[in-house]
Amino acid sequence: MAHDDPQYYKVQAESLLSVPDGKPLSVIGRKKFPQMNRVTGPDLMRRLFEESKEKKIRHYFYGTTQENINALLEKIKKEYPWVEVVG
């Protein structure tokens, strides 16, 4: 999508961290860091949300259905009210 959409490319190119969902993160990570343990998406997100409190990290979510994203955003607002979602 970033190849075809300049605005989305800008989001990806300027992001601090762009992470694929699912197993690719572990597979690629272990090639570079064999001692790396599995990191689940939810664990990483919770940690980043906590870090956001002090560091003012902004978040952008892409993928799935709008219904799922809306459910995620509702939960984030409830559990992490300081998190800034920009897209």
PDB file with SEQRES, HELIX, SHEET and CRYST1 records, atoms N, CA, C and O in Angstrom:
SEQRES   1 A   87  MET ALA HIS ASP ASP PRO GLN TYR TYR LYS VAL GLN ALA          
SEQRES   2 A   87  GLU SER LEU LEU SER VAL PRO ASP GLY LYS PRO LEU SER          
SEQRES   3 A   87  VAL ILE GLY ARG LYS LYS PHE PRO GLN MET ASN ARG VAL          
SEQRES   4 A   87  THR GLY PRO ASP LEU MET ARG ARG LEU PHE GLU GLU SER          
SEQRES   5 A   87  LYS GLU LYS LYS ILE ARG HIS TYR PHE TYR GLY THR THR          
SEQRES   6 A   87  GLN GLU ASN ILE ASN ALA LEU LEU GLU LYS ILE LYS LYS          
SEQRES   7 A   87  GLU TYR PRO TRP VAL GLU VAL VAL GLY                          
HELIX    1 AA1 PRO A    6  ALA A   13  1                                   8    
HELIX    2 AA2 PRO A   24  LYS A   32  1                                   9    
HELIX    3 AA3 GLY A   41  LYS A   55  1                                  15    
HELIX    4 AA4 GLN A   66  GLU A   79  1                                  14    
SHEET    1 AA1 2 ARG A  58  HIS A  59  0                                        
SHEET    2 AA1 2 GLU A  84  VAL A  85  1                                        
CRYST1    1.000    1.000    1.000  90.00  90.00  90.00 P 1           1          
ATOM      1  N   MET A   1       0.813  -1.188   0.000  1.00  0.00           N  
ATOM      2  CA  MET A   1       0.000   0.000   0.000  1.00  0.00           C  
ATOM      3  C   MET A   1       0.866   1.265   0.000  1.00  0.00           C  
ATOM      4  O   MET A   1       0.533   2.246  -0.665  1.00  0.00           O  
ATOM      5  N   ALA A   2       1.963   1.241   0.738  1.00  0.00           N  
ATOM      6  CA  ALA A   2       2.856   2.400   0.792  1.00  0.00           C  
ATOM      7  C   ALA A   2       3.425   2.714  -0.591  1.00  0.00           C  
ATOM      8  O   ALA A   2       3.713   3.872  -0.894  1.00  0.00           O  
ATOM      9  N   HIS A   3       3.586   1.697  -1.423  1.00  0.00           N  
ATOM     10  CA  HIS A   3       4.087   1.905  -2.781  1.00  0.00           C  
ATOM     11  C   HIS A   3       3.116   2.748  -3.603  1.00  0.00           C  
ATOM     12  O   HIS A   3       3.546   3.570  -4.412  1.00  0.00           O  
ATOM     13  N   ASP A   4       1.808   2.551  -3.404  1.00  0.00           N  
ATOM     14  CA  ASP A   4       0.790   3.215  -4.216  1.00  0.00           C  
ATOM     15  C   ASP A   4       0.188   4.464  -3.588  1.00  0.00           C  
ATOM     16  O   ASP A   4      -0.490   5.231  -4.273  1.00  0.00           O  
ATOM     17  N   ASP A   5       0.419   4.679  -2.314  1.00  0.00           N  
ATOM     18  CA  ASP A   5      -0.227   5.797  -1.614  1.00  0.00           C  
ATOM     19  C   ASP A   5       0.843   6.665  -0.942  1.00  0.00           C  
ATOM     20  O   ASP A   5       1.379   6.281   0.098  1.00  0.00           O  
ATOM     21  N   PRO A   6       1.156   7.814  -1.515  1.00  0.00           N  
ATOM     22  CA  PRO A   6       2.216   8.669  -0.961  1.00  0.00           C  
ATOM     23  C   PRO A   6       1.968   9.087   0.486  1.00  0.00           C  
ATOM     24  O   PRO A   6       2.909   9.210   1.270  1.00  0.00           O  
ATOM     25  N   GLN A   7       0.715   9.304   0.834  1.00  0.00           N  
ATOM     26  CA  GLN A   7       0.411   9.704   2.219  1.00  0.00           C  
ATOM     27  C   GLN A   7       0.714   8.560   3.190  1.00  0.00           C  
ATOM     28  O   GLN A   7       1.283   8.779   4.260  1.00  0.00           O  
ATOM     29  N   TYR A   8       0.333   7.351   2.811  1.00  0.00           N  
ATOM     30  CA  TYR A   8       0.622   6.204   3.675  1.00  0.00           C  
ATOM     31  C   TYR A   8       2.137   5.924   3.709  1.00  0.00           C  
ATOM     32  O   TYR A   8       2.675   5.548   4.750  1.00  0.00           O  
ATOM     33  N   TYR A   9       2.811   6.107   2.579  1.00  0.00           N  
ATOM     34  CA  TYR A   9       4.260   5.949   2.560  1.00  0.00           C  
ATOM     35  C   TYR A   9       4.906   6.889   3.578  1.00  0.00           C  
ATOM     36  O   TYR A   9       5.820   6.495   4.302  1.00  0.00           O  
ATOM     37  N   LYS A  10       4.423   8.132   3.627  1.00  0.00           N  
ATOM     38  CA  LYS A  10       4.966   9.116   4.562  1.00  0.00           C  
ATOM     39  C   LYS A  10       4.787   8.640   6.009  1.00  0.00           C  
ATOM     40  O   LYS A  10       5.692   8.779   6.831  1.00  0.00           O  
ATOM     41  N   VAL A  11       3.623   8.085   6.304  1.00  0.00           N  
ATOM     42  CA  VAL A  11       3.364   7.551   7.656  1.00  0.00           C  
ATOM     43  C   VAL A  11       4.381   6.461   7.983  1.00  0.00           C  
ATOM     44  O   VAL A  11       4.975   6.469   9.061  1.00  0.00           O  
ATOM     45  N   GLN A  12       4.583   5.522   7.057  1.00  0.00           N  
ATOM     46  CA  GLN A  12       5.536   4.426   7.280  1.00  0.00           C  
ATOM     47  C   GLN A  12       6.968   4.952   7.400  1.00  0.00           C  
ATOM     48  O   GLN A  12       7.710   4.558   8.299  1.00  0.00           O  
ATOM     49  N   ALA A  13       7.340   5.835   6.493  1.00  0.00           N  
ATOM     50  CA  ALA A  13       8.720   6.320   6.446  1.00  0.00           C  
ATOM     51  C   ALA A  13       9.091   7.147   7.671  1.00  0.00           C  
ATOM     52  O   ALA A  13      10.248   7.137   8.092  1.00  0.00           O  
ATOM     53  N   GLU A  14       8.137   7.854   8.242  1.00  0.00           N  
ATOM     54  CA  GLU A  14       8.421   8.719   9.383  1.00  0.00           C  
ATOM     55  C   GLU A  14       8.108   8.076  10.724  1.00  0.00           C  
ATOM     56  O   GLU A  14       8.260   8.709  11.769  1.00  0.00           O  
ATOM     57  N   SER A  15       7.675   6.832  10.701  1.00  0.00           N  
ATOM     58  CA  SER A  15       7.315   6.181  11.965  1.00  0.00           C  
ATOM     59  C   SER A  15       8.562   5.761  12.738  1.00  0.00           C  
ATOM     60  O   SER A  15       9.603   5.454  12.156  1.00  0.00           O  
ATOM     61  N   LEU A  16       8.432   5.757  14.040  1.00  0.00           N  
ATOM     62  CA  LEU A  16       9.503   5.275  14.904  1.00  0.00           C  
ATOM     63  C   LEU A  16       9.643   3.765  14.765  1.00  0.00           C  
ATOM     64  O   LEU A  16      10.748   3.221  14.778  1.00  0.00           O  
ATOM     65  N   LEU A  17       8.488   3.094  14.629  1.00  0.00           N  
ATOM     66  CA  LEU A  17       8.473   1.641  14.589  1.00  0.00           C  
ATOM     67  C   LEU A  17       7.270   1.184  13.786  1.00  0.00           C  
ATOM     68  O   LEU A  17       6.138   1.558  14.093  1.00  0.00           O  
ATOM     69  N   SER A  18       7.502   0.382  12.763  1.00  0.00           N  
ATOM     70  CA  SER A  18       6.427  -0.238  11.987  1.00  0.00           C  
ATOM     71  C   SER A  18       6.585  -1.734  12.142  1.00  0.00           C  
ATOM     72  O   SER A  18       7.616  -2.293  11.767  1.00  0.00           O  
ATOM     73  N   VAL A  19       5.573  -2.390  12.691  1.00  0.00           N  
ATOM     74  CA  VAL A  19       5.701  -3.792  13.069  1.00  0.00           C  
ATOM     75  C   VAL A  19       4.642  -4.628  12.366  1.00  0.00           C  
ATOM     76  O   VAL A  19       3.458  -4.298  12.426  1.00  0.00           O  
ATOM     77  N   PRO A  20       5.050  -5.715  11.696  1.00  0.00           N  
ATOM     78  CA  PRO A  20       4.059  -6.608  11.101  1.00  0.00           C  
ATOM     79  C   PRO A  20       3.327  -7.372  12.194  1.00  0.00           C  
ATOM     80  O   PRO A  20       3.866  -7.610  13.275  1.00  0.00           O  
ATOM     81  N   ASP A  21       2.114  -7.744  11.900  1.00  0.00           N  
ATOM     82  CA  ASP A  21       1.332  -8.519  12.845  1.00  0.00           C  
ATOM     83  C   ASP A  21       1.644 -10.002  12.636  1.00  0.00           C  
ATOM     84  O   ASP A  21       1.818 -10.451  11.503  1.00  0.00           O  
ATOM     85  N   GLY A  22       1.714 -10.749  13.720  1.00  0.00           N  
ATOM     86  CA  GLY A  22       1.851 -12.189  13.615  1.00  0.00           C  
ATOM     87  C   GLY A  22       3.278 -12.692  13.661  1.00  0.00           C  
ATOM     88  O   GLY A  22       4.177 -12.031  14.181  1.00  0.00           O  
ATOM     89  N   LYS A  23       3.461 -13.858  13.114  1.00  0.00           N  
ATOM     90  CA  LYS A  23       4.711 -14.597  13.223  1.00  0.00           C  
ATOM     91  C   LYS A  23       5.931 -13.962  12.546  1.00  0.00           C  
ATOM     92  O   LYS A  23       7.047 -14.204  13.006  1.00  0.00           O  
ATOM     93  N   PRO A  24       5.786 -13.169  11.488  1.00  0.00           N  
ATOM     94  CA  PRO A  24       6.998 -12.634  10.840  1.00  0.00           C  
ATOM     95  C   PRO A  24       7.940 -11.904  11.786  1.00  0.00           C  
ATOM     96  O   PRO A  24       9.157 -11.964  11.611  1.00  0.00           O  
ATOM     97  N   LEU A  25       7.402 -11.225  12.773  1.00  0.00           N  
ATOM     98  CA  LEU A  25       8.246 -10.504  13.719  1.00  0.00           C  
ATOM     99  C   LEU A  25       9.203 -11.458  14.429  1.00  0.00           C  
ATOM    100  O   LEU A  25      10.390 -11.161  14.567  1.00  0.00           O  
ATOM    101  N   SER A  26       8.691 -12.600  14.880  1.00  0.00           N  
ATOM    102  CA  SER A  26       9.530 -13.586  15.572  1.00  0.00           C  
ATOM    103  C   SER A  26      10.523 -14.256  14.627  1.00  0.00           C  
ATOM    104  O   SER A  26      11.690 -14.437  14.973  1.00  0.00           O  
ATOM    105  N   VAL A  27      10.061 -14.622  13.445  1.00  0.00           N  
ATOM    106  CA  VAL A  27      10.927 -15.319  12.492  1.00  0.00           C  
ATOM    107  C   VAL A  27      12.110 -14.442  12.097  1.00  0.00           C  
ATOM    108  O   VAL A  27      13.256 -14.890  12.138  1.00  0.00           O  
ATOM    109  N   ILE A  28      11.841 -13.207  11.719  1.00  0.00           N  
ATOM    110  CA  ILE A  28      12.907 -12.295  11.305  1.00  0.00           C  
ATOM    111  C   ILE A  28      13.786 -11.921  12.501  1.00  0.00           C  
ATOM    112  O   ILE A  28      15.011 -11.878  12.384  1.00  0.00           O  
ATOM    113  N   GLY A  29      13.172 -11.657  13.629  1.00  0.00           N  
ATOM    114  CA  GLY A  29      13.921 -11.262  14.814  1.00  0.00           C  
ATOM    115  C   GLY A  29      14.919 -12.312  15.254  1.00  0.00           C  
ATOM    116  O   GLY A  29      16.044 -11.985  15.634  1.00  0.00           O  
ATOM    117  N   ARG A  30      14.512 -13.582  15.204  1.00  0.00           N  
ATOM    118  CA  ARG A  30      15.405 -14.663  15.641  1.00  0.00           C  
ATOM    119  C   ARG A  30      16.581 -14.866  14.699  1.00  0.00           C  
ATOM    120  O   ARG A  30      17.626 -15.374  15.105  1.00  0.00           O  
ATOM    121  N   LYS A  31      16.417 -14.473  13.452  1.00  0.00           N  
ATOM    122  CA  LYS A  31      17.543 -14.579  12.511  1.00  0.00           C  
ATOM    123  C   LYS A  31      18.650 -13.614  12.910  1.00  0.00           C  
ATOM    124  O   LYS A  31      19.835 -13.928  12.796  1.00  0.00           O  
ATOM    125  N   LYS A  32      18.255 -12.450  13.374  1.00  0.00           N  
ATOM    126  CA  LYS A  32      19.246 -11.448  13.755  1.00  0.00           C  
ATOM    127  C   LYS A  32      19.651 -11.586  15.222  1.00  0.00           C  
ATOM    128  O   LYS A  32      20.801 -11.332  15.581  1.00  0.00           O  
ATOM    129  N   PHE A  33      18.705 -11.989  16.063  1.00  0.00           N  
ATOM    130  CA  PHE A  33      18.941 -12.126  17.507  1.00  0.00           C  
ATOM    131  C   PHE A  33      18.467 -13.503  17.952  1.00  0.00           C  
ATOM    132  O   PHE A  33      17.336 -13.631  18.423  1.00  0.00           O  
ATOM    133  N   PRO A  34      19.302 -14.549  17.817  1.00  0.00           N  
ATOM    134  CA  PRO A  34      18.887 -15.917  18.124  1.00  0.00           C  
ATOM    135  C   PRO A  34      18.341 -16.103  19.544  1.00  0.00           C  
ATOM    136  O   PRO A  34      17.524 -16.993  19.781  1.00  0.00           O  
ATOM    137  N   GLN A  35      18.782 -15.277  20.477  1.00  0.00           N  
ATOM    138  CA  GLN A  35      18.337 -15.409  21.863  1.00  0.00           C  
ATOM    139  C   GLN A  35      16.975 -14.748  22.101  1.00  0.00           C  
ATOM    140  O   GLN A  35      16.437 -14.809  23.207  1.00  0.00           O  
ATOM    141  N   MET A  36      16.427 -14.122  21.070  1.00  0.00           N  
ATOM    142  CA  MET A  36      15.171 -13.386  21.207  1.00  0.00           C  
ATOM    143  C   MET A  36      14.018 -14.313  21.572  1.00  0.00           C  
ATOM    144  O   MET A  36      13.842 -15.374  20.973  1.00  0.00           O  
ATOM    145  N   ASN A  37      13.247 -13.898  22.552  1.00  0.00           N  
ATOM    146  CA  ASN A  37      12.039 -14.625  22.918  1.00  0.00           C  
ATOM    147  C   ASN A  37      10.875 -14.122  22.078  1.00  0.00           C  
ATOM    148  O   ASN A  37      10.954 -13.069  21.445  1.00  0.00           O  
ATOM    149  N   ARG A  38       9.809 -14.882  22.083  1.00  0.00           N  
ATOM    150  CA  ARG A  38       8.613 -14.490  21.346  1.00  0.00           C  
ATOM    151  C   ARG A  38       8.021 -13.224  21.961  1.00  0.00           C  
ATOM    152  O   ARG A  38       7.915 -13.103  23.181  1.00  0.00           O  
ATOM    153  N   VAL A  39       7.640 -12.293  21.108  1.00  0.00           N  
ATOM    154  CA  VAL A  39       6.980 -11.069  21.546  1.00  0.00           C  
ATOM    155  C   VAL A  39       5.611 -11.047  20.885  1.00  0.00           C  
ATOM    156  O   VAL A  39       5.514 -10.990  19.659  1.00  0.00           O  
ATOM    157  N   THR A  40       4.562 -11.092  21.680  1.00  0.00           N  
ATOM    158  CA  THR A  40       3.228 -11.064  21.092  1.00  0.00           C  
ATOM    159  C   THR A  40       2.821  -9.621  20.814  1.00  0.00           C  
ATOM    160  O   THR A  40       3.260  -8.696  21.497  1.00  0.00           O  
ATOM    161  N   GLY A  41       1.988  -9.447  19.812  1.00  0.00           N  
ATOM    162  CA  GLY A  41       1.497  -8.122  19.473  1.00  0.00           C  
ATOM    163  C   GLY A  41       0.856  -7.406  20.652  1.00  0.00           C  
ATOM    164  O   GLY A  41       1.188  -6.251  20.916  1.00  0.00           O  
ATOM    165  N   PRO A  42      -0.060  -8.066  21.374  1.00  0.00           N  
ATOM    166  CA  PRO A  42      -0.689  -7.408  22.519  1.00  0.00           C  
ATOM    167  C   PRO A  42       0.310  -6.994  23.600  1.00  0.00           C  
ATOM    168  O   PRO A  42       0.165  -5.924  24.191  1.00  0.00           O  
ATOM    169  N   ASP A  43       1.319  -7.825  23.867  1.00  0.00           N  
ATOM    170  CA  ASP A  43       2.332  -7.458  24.868  1.00  0.00           C  
ATOM    171  C   ASP A  43       3.113  -6.230  24.427  1.00  0.00           C  
ATOM    172  O   ASP A  43       3.357  -5.324  25.224  1.00  0.00           O  
ATOM    173  N   LEU A  44       3.508  -6.201  23.153  1.00  0.00           N  
ATOM    174  CA  LEU A  44       4.251  -5.066  22.626  1.00  0.00           C  
ATOM    175  C   LEU A  44       3.392  -3.798  22.659  1.00  0.00           C  
ATOM    176  O   LEU A  44       3.874  -2.731  23.037  1.00  0.00           O  
ATOM    177  N   MET A  45       2.129  -3.915  22.266  1.00  0.00           N  
ATOM    178  CA  MET A  45       1.242  -2.748  22.284  1.00  0.00           C  
ATOM    179  C   MET A  45       1.070  -2.195  23.691  1.00  0.00           C  
ATOM    180  O   MET A  45       1.146  -0.983  23.890  1.00  0.00           O  
ATOM    181  N   ARG A  46       0.841  -3.060  24.662  1.00  0.00           N  
ATOM    182  CA  ARG A  46       0.684  -2.589  26.048  1.00  0.00           C  
ATOM    183  C   ARG A  46       1.932  -1.846  26.516  1.00  0.00           C  
ATOM    184  O   ARG A  46       1.839  -0.797  27.153  1.00  0.00           O  
ATOM    185  N   ARG A  47       3.069  -2.386  26.202  1.00  0.00           N  
ATOM    186  CA  ARG A  47       4.328  -1.747  26.610  1.00  0.00           C  
ATOM    187  C   ARG A  47       4.500  -0.383  25.946  1.00  0.00           C  
ATOM    188  O   ARG A  47       4.908   0.587  26.585  1.00  0.00           O  
ATOM    189  N   LEU A  48       4.183  -0.328  24.653  1.00  0.00           N  
ATOM    190  CA  LEU A  48       4.282   0.943  23.940  1.00  0.00           C  
ATOM    191  C   LEU A  48       3.281   1.969  24.468  1.00  0.00           C  
ATOM    192  O   LEU A  48       3.586   3.159  24.543  1.00  0.00           O  
ATOM    193  N   PHE A  49       2.091   1.508  24.832  1.00  0.00           N  
ATOM    194  CA  PHE A  49       1.103   2.434  25.398  1.00  0.00           C  
ATOM    195  C   PHE A  49       1.597   3.000  26.724  1.00  0.00           C  
ATOM    196  O   PHE A  49       1.410   4.185  27.003  1.00  0.00           O  
ATOM    197  N   GLU A  50       2.224   2.165  27.538  1.00  0.00           N  
ATOM    198  CA  GLU A  50       2.769   2.651  28.812  1.00  0.00           C  
ATOM    199  C   GLU A  50       3.894   3.654  28.566  1.00  0.00           C  
ATOM    200  O   GLU A  50       3.975   4.683  29.237  1.00  0.00           O  
ATOM    201  N   GLU A  51       4.762   3.346  27.599  1.00  0.00           N  
ATOM    202  CA  GLU A  51       5.853   4.257  27.257  1.00  0.00           C  
ATOM    203  C   GLU A  51       5.314   5.587  26.724  1.00  0.00           C  
ATOM    204  O   GLU A  51       5.935   6.634  26.904  1.00  0.00           O  
ATOM    205  N   SER A  52       4.166   5.533  26.076  1.00  0.00           N  
ATOM    206  CA  SER A  52       3.556   6.736  25.498  1.00  0.00           C  
ATOM    207  C   SER A  52       3.212   7.781  26.546  1.00  0.00           C  
ATOM    208  O   SER A  52       3.179   8.976  26.251  1.00  0.00           O  
ATOM    209  N   LYS A  53       2.961   7.342  27.740  1.00  0.00           N  
ATOM    210  CA  LYS A  53       2.558   8.253  28.797  1.00  0.00           C  
ATOM    211  C   LYS A  53       3.627   9.313  29.032  1.00  0.00           C  
ATOM    212  O   LYS A  53       3.312  10.495  29.171  1.00  0.00           O  
ATOM    213  N   GLU A  54       4.867   8.902  29.076  1.00  0.00           N  
ATOM    214  CA  GLU A  54       5.974   9.816  29.362  1.00  0.00           C  
ATOM    215  C   GLU A  54       6.592  10.402  28.087  1.00  0.00           C  
ATOM    216  O   GLU A  54       7.020  11.557  28.069  1.00  0.00           O  
ATOM    217  N   LYS A  55       6.633   9.604  27.037  1.00  0.00           N  
ATOM    218  CA  LYS A  55       7.382   9.999  25.841  1.00  0.00           C  
ATOM    219  C   LYS A  55       6.526  10.617  24.743  1.00  0.00           C  
ATOM    220  O   LYS A  55       7.044  11.005  23.697  1.00  0.00           O  
ATOM    221  N   LYS A  56       5.242  10.708  24.971  1.00  0.00           N  
ATOM    222  CA  LYS A  56       4.331  11.343  24.002  1.00  0.00           C  
ATOM    223  C   LYS A  56       4.405  10.685  22.620  1.00  0.00           C  
ATOM    224  O   LYS A  56       4.419  11.368  21.596  1.00  0.00           O  
ATOM    225  N   ILE A  57       4.451   9.366  22.607  1.00  0.00           N  
ATOM    226  CA  ILE A  57       4.465   8.617  21.351  1.00  0.00           C  
ATOM    227  C   ILE A  57       3.043   8.623  20.784  1.00  0.00           C  
ATOM    228  O   ILE A  57       2.075   8.399  21.511  1.00  0.00           O  
ATOM    229  N   ARG A  58       2.929   8.881  19.477  1.00  0.00           N  
ATOM    230  CA  ARG A  58       1.633   8.841  18.808  1.00  0.00           C  
ATOM    231  C   ARG A  58       1.501   7.512  18.077  1.00  0.00           C  
ATOM    232  O   ARG A  58       2.504   6.897  17.714  1.00  0.00           O  
ATOM    233  N   HIS A  59       0.266   7.069  17.860  1.00  0.00           N  
ATOM    234  CA  HIS A  59       0.026   5.740  17.288  1.00  0.00           C  
ATOM    235  C   HIS A  59      -0.866   5.805  16.063  1.00  0.00           C  
ATOM    236  O   HIS A  59      -1.771   6.634  15.974  1.00  0.00           O  
ATOM    237  N   TYR A  60      -0.592   4.911  15.121  1.00  0.00           N  
ATOM    238  CA  TYR A  60      -1.366   4.786  13.891  1.00  0.00           C  
ATOM    239  C   TYR A  60      -1.620   3.294  13.691  1.00  0.00           C  
ATOM    240  O   TYR A  60      -0.692   2.489  13.765  1.00  0.00           O  
ATOM    241  N   PHE A  61      -2.866   2.927  13.439  1.00  0.00           N  
ATOM    242  CA  PHE A  61      -3.214   1.514  13.261  1.00  0.00           C  
ATOM    243  C   PHE A  61      -3.712   1.291  11.844  1.00  0.00           C  
ATOM    244  O   PHE A  61      -4.470   2.099  11.305  1.00  0.00           O  
ATOM    245  N   TYR A  62      -3.285   0.200  11.252  1.00  0.00           N  
ATOM    246  CA  TYR A  62      -3.659  -0.126   9.888  1.00  0.00           C  
ATOM    247  C   TYR A  62      -3.987  -1.608   9.807  1.00  0.00           C  
ATOM    248  O   TYR A  62      -3.298  -2.439  10.400  1.00  0.00           O  
ATOM    249  N   GLY A  63      -5.038  -1.932   9.073  1.00  0.00           N  
ATOM    250  CA  GLY A  63      -5.356  -3.327   8.819  1.00  0.00           C  
ATOM    251  C   GLY A  63      -6.696  -3.735   9.373  1.00  0.00           C  
ATOM    252  O   GLY A  63      -7.413  -2.922   9.956  1.00  0.00           O  
ATOM    253  N   THR A  64      -7.028  -4.971   9.196  1.00  0.00           N  
ATOM    254  CA  THR A  64      -8.265  -5.596   9.658  1.00  0.00           C  
ATOM    255  C   THR A  64      -9.485  -4.847   9.131  1.00  0.00           C  
ATOM    256  O   THR A  64      -9.433  -4.263   8.048  1.00  0.00           O  
ATOM    257  N   THR A  65     -10.574  -4.858   9.881  1.00  0.00           N  
ATOM    258  CA  THR A  65     -11.796  -4.154   9.468  1.00  0.00           C  
ATOM    259  C   THR A  65     -11.980  -2.916  10.335  1.00  0.00           C  
ATOM    260  O   THR A  65     -11.422  -2.823  11.429  1.00  0.00           O  
ATOM    261  N   GLN A  66     -12.753  -1.984   9.846  1.00  0.00           N  
ATOM    262  CA  GLN A  66     -13.025  -0.779  10.626  1.00  0.00           C  
ATOM    263  C   GLN A  66     -13.724  -1.141  11.933  1.00  0.00           C  
ATOM    264  O   GLN A  66     -13.500  -0.496  12.957  1.00  0.00           O  
ATOM    265  N   GLU A  67     -14.556  -2.153  11.902  1.00  0.00           N  
ATOM    266  CA  GLU A  67     -15.242  -2.609  13.116  1.00  0.00           C  
ATOM    267  C   GLU A  67     -14.227  -3.059  14.177  1.00  0.00           C  
ATOM    268  O   GLU A  67     -14.363  -2.711  15.350  1.00  0.00           O  
ATOM    269  N   ASN A  68     -13.228  -3.819  13.774  1.00  0.00           N  
ATOM    270  CA  ASN A  68     -12.197  -4.263  14.718  1.00  0.00           C  
ATOM    271  C   ASN A  68     -11.355  -3.108  15.226  1.00  0.00           C  
ATOM    272  O   ASN A  68     -11.029  -3.041  16.411  1.00  0.00           O  
ATOM    273  N   ILE A  69     -11.003  -2.196  14.326  1.00  0.00           N  
ATOM    274  CA  ILE A  69     -10.213  -1.037  14.742  1.00  0.00           C  
ATOM    275  C   ILE A  69     -11.010  -0.187  15.734  1.00  0.00           C  
ATOM    276  O   ILE A  69     -10.460   0.290  16.726  1.00  0.00           O  
ATOM    277  N   ASN A  70     -12.308   0.001  15.467  1.00  0.00           N  
ATOM    278  CA  ASN A  70     -13.148   0.776  16.393  1.00  0.00           C  
ATOM    279  C   ASN A  70     -13.197   0.123  17.768  1.00  0.00           C  
ATOM    280  O   ASN A  70     -13.131   0.811  18.787  1.00  0.00           O  
ATOM    281  N   ALA A  71     -13.314  -1.206  17.802  1.00  0.00           N  
ATOM    282  CA  ALA A  71     -13.329  -1.922  19.087  1.00  0.00           C  
ATOM    283  C   ALA A  71     -11.993  -1.742  19.809  1.00  0.00           C  
ATOM    284  O   ALA A  71     -11.963  -1.533  21.022  1.00  0.00           O  
ATOM    285  N   LEU A  72     -10.891  -1.824  19.063  1.00  0.00           N  
ATOM    286  CA  LEU A  72      -9.562  -1.618  19.653  1.00  0.00           C  
ATOM    287  C   LEU A  72      -9.442  -0.202  20.215  1.00  0.00           C  
ATOM    288  O   LEU A  72      -8.973  -0.018  21.339  1.00  0.00           O  
ATOM    289  N   LEU A  73      -9.861   0.796  19.441  1.00  0.00           N  
ATOM    290  CA  LEU A  73      -9.756   2.184  19.886  1.00  0.00           C  
ATOM    291  C   LEU A  73     -10.584   2.438  21.137  1.00  0.00           C  
ATOM    292  O   LEU A  73     -10.163   3.181  22.024  1.00  0.00           O  
ATOM    293  N   GLU A  74     -11.750   1.827  21.211  1.00  0.00           N  
ATOM    294  CA  GLU A  74     -12.595   1.980  22.398  1.00  0.00           C  
ATOM    295  C   GLU A  74     -11.892   1.424  23.632  1.00  0.00           C  
ATOM    296  O   GLU A  74     -11.907   2.039  24.699  1.00  0.00           O  
ATOM    297  N   LYS A  75     -11.278   0.258  23.475  1.00  0.00           N  
ATOM    298  CA  LYS A  75     -10.559  -0.363  24.597  1.00  0.00           C  
ATOM    299  C   LYS A  75      -9.331   0.464  24.993  1.00  0.00           C  
ATOM    300  O   LYS A  75      -9.050   0.639  26.179  1.00  0.00           O  
ATOM    301  N   ILE A  76      -8.606   0.969  23.997  1.00  0.00           N  
ATOM    302  CA  ILE A  76      -7.427   1.792  24.283  1.00  0.00           C  
ATOM    303  C   ILE A  76      -7.827   3.036  25.074  1.00  0.00           C  
ATOM    304  O   ILE A  76      -7.190   3.374  26.072  1.00  0.00           O  
ATOM    305  N   LYS A  77      -8.885   3.715  24.625  1.00  0.00           N  
ATOM    306  CA  LYS A  77      -9.332   4.940  25.311  1.00  0.00           C  
ATOM    307  C   LYS A  77      -9.708   4.662  26.759  1.00  0.00           C  
ATOM    308  O   LYS A  77      -9.487   5.493  27.640  1.00  0.00           O  
ATOM    309  N   LYS A  78     -10.277   3.488  26.994  1.00  0.00           N  
ATOM    310  CA  LYS A  78     -10.695   3.124  28.351  1.00  0.00           C  
ATOM    311  C   LYS A  78      -9.498   2.781  29.242  1.00  0.00           C  
ATOM    312  O   LYS A  78      -9.425   3.236  30.384  1.00  0.00           O  
ATOM    313  N   GLU A  79      -8.566   1.986  28.726  1.00  0.00           N  
ATOM    314  CA  GLU A  79      -7.449   1.498  29.529  1.00  0.00           C  
ATOM    315  C   GLU A  79      -6.220   2.407  29.513  1.00  0.00           C  
ATOM    316  O   GLU A  79      -5.425   2.401  30.453  1.00  0.00           O  
ATOM    317  N   TYR A  80      -6.068   3.188  28.440  1.00  0.00           N  
ATOM    318  CA  TYR A  80      -4.903   4.045  28.283  1.00  0.00           C  
ATOM    319  C   TYR A  80      -5.362   5.417  27.770  1.00  0.00           C  
ATOM    320  O   TYR A  80      -5.094   5.762  26.619  1.00  0.00           O  
ATOM    321  N   PRO A  81      -6.041   6.192  28.600  1.00  0.00           N  
ATOM    322  CA  PRO A  81      -6.647   7.453  28.135  1.00  0.00           C  
ATOM    323  C   PRO A  81      -5.639   8.472  27.598  1.00  0.00           C  
ATOM    324  O   PRO A  81      -6.032   9.389  26.876  1.00  0.00           O  
ATOM    325  N   TRP A  82      -4.374   8.341  27.925  1.00  0.00           N  
ATOM    326  CA  TRP A  82      -3.355   9.289  27.469  1.00  0.00           C  
ATOM    327  C   TRP A  82      -2.848   8.989  26.070  1.00  0.00           C  
ATOM    328  O   TRP A  82      -2.150   9.816  25.483  1.00  0.00           O  
ATOM    329  N   VAL A  83      -3.178   7.838  25.526  1.00  0.00           N  
ATOM    330  CA  VAL A  83      -2.647   7.437  24.224  1.00  0.00           C  
ATOM    331  C   VAL A  83      -3.257   8.296  23.116  1.00  0.00           C  
ATOM    332  O   VAL A  83      -4.472   8.475  23.042  1.00  0.00           O  
ATOM    333  N   GLU A  84      -2.379   8.823  22.257  1.00  0.00           N  
ATOM    334  CA  GLU A  84      -2.816   9.642  21.127  1.00  0.00           C  
ATOM    335  C   GLU A  84      -2.797   8.791  19.859  1.00  0.00           C  
ATOM    336  O   GLU A  84      -1.740   8.345  19.413  1.00  0.00           O  
ATOM    337  N   VAL A  85      -3.973   8.576  19.292  1.00  0.00           N  
ATOM    338  CA  VAL A  85      -4.099   7.823  18.051  1.00  0.00           C  
ATOM    339  C   VAL A  85      -4.297   8.831  16.921  1.00  0.00           C  
ATOM    340  O   VAL A  85      -5.221   9.642  16.959  1.00  0.00           O  
ATOM    341  N   VAL A  86      -3.426   8.774  15.921  1.00  0.00           N  
ATOM    342  CA  VAL A  86      -3.467   9.759  14.846  1.00  0.00           C  
ATOM    343  C   VAL A  86      -3.976   9.189  13.520  1.00  0.00           C  
ATOM    344  O   VAL A  86      -4.030   9.890  12.510  1.00  0.00           O  
ATOM    345  N   GLY A  87      -4.335   7.953  13.542  1.00  0.00           N  
ATOM    346  CA  GLY A  87      -4.886   7.350  12.334  1.00  0.00           C  
ATOM    347  C   GLY A  87      -5.027   5.865  12.474  1.00  0.00           C  
ATOM    348  O   GLY A  87      -5.479   5.197  11.543  1.00  0.00           O  
TER     349      GLY A  87                                                      
END                                                                             
